[in-house]
Amino acid sequence: MLGVGLFAAFWAVLGLIVFFIAARGGLGGARATFQSQTRSGRASMSVIFAIVYIGFGVALPVVFFLGNKHNASARVGMVKLTPAEKRGRELFGEKCAVCHTLAAANAIGKVGPNLDTLQPPYTLVLHTIENGCLQNPPTSGSAQTCLGQGTMPSNVVQGKDAIQVSQFVAKVAGKE
């Protein structure tokens, strides 16, 4: 939140500078205003300029690069992730991203279905992880019936990890 305030302050100060220059009739008038001041007035304006320059030229970029790291990893789009879902995102990146497309995990797989388009519910994701997927299952009611193109082995992730990946995918698919 501090970064947003600094960003807004930067543009407000820049706007005030442009207004000052315009009100003085351009750069020449603004320059003449500063040159007609006393030595101590020019020195104080130089100090103010240096503080603004350092504050917005150095501090603002540092705040943007460092200040939002924790918050950024806890969210996908506008969806806040729980610790289990964050772990599910990591596991998805390791085990599933090669085959599946999911924007929230920066995954662009071409073999399995695009999960952003499909937007599967939690139960379907968990079922598919546990049972795998065959293009031509032995029976039409088989637990291994696929929704997409390709074949997926069962138990790519297991137990608690499968639950976390399923929660993550169900929560973020199609949201970004």
Secondary structure, DSSP 8 states (H G I E B T S, - for coil): -HHHHHHHHHHHHHHHHHHHHHHTTSHHHHHHHHHTS-HHHHHHHHHHHHHHHHIIIIIHHHHHHHTTHHHHHTEETTEE--HHHHHHHHHHHHHTTTT-EEGGGTEE-SSS-BHHHH---HHHHHHHHHH-BBSS-SSTT-TTB-SSSS-B-S-SS-THHHHHHHHHHHHHTT--
